[in-house]
Amino acid sequence: MYVVIMGCGRVGASLAHALTRIGHEVAVIDRDEGAFRRLGADFPGARVVGVGFDRDVLIKAGIERAEAFAAVSSGDNSNIISARVAREMFGVQRVVARIYDAKRAAVYERLGIPTIATVPWTTDRFLRTLISDGGTTTWRDPTGTVAVAQLILHEEWYGRTVRDLERAVGARVAFIIRFGHGVLPDDKTVVQADDIVYVAATSGSVGEAIALAGKPPASED
């Protein structure tokens, strides 16, 4: 999937890295060229300097072929304007905007643009909104630091060990529901067809873990 991100602050950079790690192509827009330092020299995506709601800037970032757009700058107005331009002018179907003002957020939701507030799990929620994964977060600790989420596994994970799965998704398998009963696995436990697998992960990595679980295991060649 090709994703355009407007804003290269901490959330924008984190989201860009998470998306590229799970195989998506990303372009990042920011009016401050220095903000791209957060991406690092090895970031494989495009960097576009400019205002995120400017039509020409969006075209330069590849909005015409984008399948998703995230507006995560520090300004509510810029975020909602750019999100509406992406949706209404360029027809991007998966659009989400970061909104600081909760009252505004409710208004924009009625316009059909999902909004996400500034909470500790912002990166996870953006990932899940943009890539529409099938996983479900079932529990978070009161501080929002740790979450337990259900994984929807690619069928090629069946027959692989919990250790292999944990290494691939970067999260700890908390428990498995097998034949209707809870199982506390160890790293040698083999994942079976019809297992319902739950992982524990820190906020910011849950969405990535869910997405990686939906991919086949990496080749060991």
VOGU-3710 file (C-alpha; in Angstrom, 3 decimals, decimal comma):
1> myvvimgcgr> 0,000/0,000/0,000  1,168/3,560/-0,724  0,630/5,950/2,206  1,152/9,708/2,418  1,787/11,186/5,875  1,477/14,911/6,544  3,649/15,896/9,512  7,016/14,559/10,597  6,853/15,021/14,345  7,234/12,117/16,735
11> vgaslahalt> 3,952/10,495/15,728  4,493/11,035/12,009  8,011/9,610/12,088  6,943/6,661/14,254  4,032/5,890/11,945  6,246/6,173/8,843  8,789/3,720/10,251  6,106/1,294/11,391  4,452/1,287/7,970  7,719/0,730/6,114
21> righevavid> 8,699/-2,098/8,474  5,561/-3,997/7,545  6,120/-3,542/3,842  4,215/-0,406/2,844  5,553/2,448/0,718  5,495/5,843/2,418  5,922/9,531/1,570  6,199/12,118/4,354  5,339/15,812/4,006  6,548/18,547/6,362
31> rdegafrrlg> 7,042/22,273/5,927  10,251/22,100/8,003  12,986/20,206/6,182  14,824/19,725/9,466  11,939/17,591/10,769  12,994/14,791/8,448  15,975/14,124/10,716  13,571/12,073/12,823  13,317/9,598/9,953  17,037/8,855/9,877
41> adfpgarvvg> 19,321/8,476/6,895  18,160/4,935/6,125  14,454/5,752/5,761  13,435/4,347/2,365  10,415/6,573/1,753  10,044/9,963/0,084  10,508/13,269/1,897  8,544/16,245/0,535  8,981/19,778/1,855  5,825/21,874/1,807
51> vgfdrdvlik> 2,379/22,527/3,241  0,325/19,366/3,470  -2,901/20,811/2,104  -1,248/22,385/-0,960  -2,425/20,544/-4,070  0,955/20,654/-5,805  2,763/19,415/-2,694  0,328/16,535/-2,343  0,780/15,585/-5,995  4,556/15,673/-5,561
61> agieraeafa> 4,135/13,292/-2,610  2,183/10,889/-4,809  -1,324/11,505/-3,458  -2,845/10,523/-6,809  -1,798/6,919/-6,283  -2,086/6,882/-2,495  -4,366/4,356/-0,838  -4,174/6,019/2,565  -3,445/9,465/4,020  -2,639/10,472/7,605
71> avssgdnsni> -2,591/14,079/8,793  -0,496/14,224/11,970  0,928/17,745/12,115  0,684/19,882/15,257  -2,191/21,991/13,883  -5,835/20,923/13,954  -6,799/23,194/11,058  -3,963/22,007/8,836  -4,758/18,392/9,617  -8,456/18,591/8,850
81> isarvaremf> -7,996/20,700/5,710  -5,369/18,352/4,291  -7,498/15,322/5,203  -10,496/16,793/3,394  -8,408/17,653/0,340  -7,050/14,099/0,234  -10,550/12,626/0,578  -12,616/15,037/-1,509  -10,200/16,213/-4,191  -8,078/13,106/-4,705
91> gvqrvvariy> -10,518/10,400/-3,642  -8,285/8,728/-1,047  -10,541/6,293/0,815  -8,502/5,697/3,981  -7,993/9,085/5,586  -7,404/9,885/9,242  -6,570/13,136/11,041  -4,979/13,885/14,394  -7,104/16,385/16,314  -6,192/18,009/19,623
101> dakraavyer> -9,574/19,666/20,268  -12,106/16,996/21,285  -15,079/19,232/20,368  -13,743/19,703/16,861  -13,071/15,994/16,573  -16,772/15,215/16,992  -17,654/17,638/14,192  -15,107/16,161/11,818  -16,242/12,629/12,566  -19,677/13,667/11,286
111> lgiptiatvp> -17,986/14,770/8,063  -16,808/11,210/7,607  -13,155/11,722/8,517  -11,897/9,525/11,386  -10,025/11,531/13,994  -7,553/10,422/16,650  -6,711/12,343/19,795  -3,283/12,746/21,342  -3,162/9,627/23,502  -0,202/7,294/24,210
121> wttdrflrtl> -1,375/4,711/21,698  -1,770/7,162/18,778  0,615/5,282/16,477  -1,259/2,010/16,999  -4,610/3,567/16,250  -3,331/5,267/13,095  -1,859/1,992/11,851  -5,042/0,084/12,477  -7,217/2,761/10,860  -5,012/3,031/7,785
131> isdggtttwr> -4,367/-0,640/7,094  -7,719/-1,973/8,399  -6,167/-4,982/10,070  -8,298/-7,701/11,605  -6,728/-7,753/15,058  -8,505/-6,610/18,181  -7,046/-4,859/21,222  -8,820/-6,407/24,196  -7,085/-4,765/27,179  -4,791/-1,874/28,075
141> dptgtvavaq> -3,267/-1,038/31,406  -4,563/2,211/32,988  -1,523/4,191/31,826  -1,905/3,064/28,215  1,612/1,625/28,199  0,886/-2,081/27,649  -1,846/-3,706/25,586  -3,090/-7,227/24,960  -4,298/-7,845/21,426  -5,597/-10,747/19,381
151> lilheewygr> -3,586/-11,699/16,306  -5,134/-12,864/13,055  -2,417/-15,239/11,872  -1,421/-16,036/8,320  -1,974/-19,753/7,804  1,754/-20,354/7,276  2,322/-19,691/10,978  0,619/-22,979/11,790  3,291/-25,489/12,754  5,770/-22,773/13,788
161> tvrdleravg> 6,837/-22,169/17,375  5,798/-19,356/19,661  9,456/-18,306/19,735  9,421/-17,823/15,951  6,206/-15,809/16,122  7,428/-13,580/18,943  10,657/-12,789/17,127  8,783/-11,915/13,956  6,134/-9,644/15,451  8,199/-8,112/18,253
171> arvafiirfg> 5,655/-8,931/20,951  5,197/-11,574/23,650  2,567/-14,272/23,256  0,503/-13,876/26,426  -1,859/-16,819/26,002  -3,587/-19,021/23,434  -7,187/-20,186/23,314  -7,086/-23,761/22,015  -10,230/-25,873/21,696  -12,002/-23,404/23,976
181> hgvlpddktv> -9,424/-23,555/26,759  -6,738/-21,069/27,755  -3,121/-22,166/27,352  -0,039/-20,423/28,753  2,590/-21,272/26,127  6,351/-21,409/26,387  8,714/-20,561/23,545  8,641/-24,153/22,247  4,857/-24,326/21,986  3,782/-24,984/18,403
191> vqaddivyva> 1,017/-22,827/16,952  -1,870/-24,917/15,639  -4,665/-24,256/13,189  -7,685/-22,659/14,901  -5,551/-21,345/17,787  -6,633/-17,880/18,946  -3,402/-16,106/19,834  -3,124/-13,069/22,096  0,045/-11,017/22,508  1,171/-8,447/25,052
201> atsgsvgeai> 3,035/-5,461/23,628  3,924/-1,885/24,450  1,791/0,857/22,977  3,200/1,985/19,674  4,039/-1,558/18,594  0,640/-3,271/18,773  -0,544/-2,267/15,316  2,739/-3,355/13,786  2,605/-6,729/15,559  -0,920/-7,333/14,280
211> alagkppase> 0,073/-6,470/10,726  3,186/-8,658/10,782  1,211/-11,622/12,107  -0,993/-11,419/9,048  2,019/-11,956/6,789  3,687/-15,313/6,161  6,906/-16,070/8,092  10,028/-14,636/6,511  12,100/-17,042/4,462  15,063/-18,517/6,322
221> d> 17,125/-18,795/3,138
//
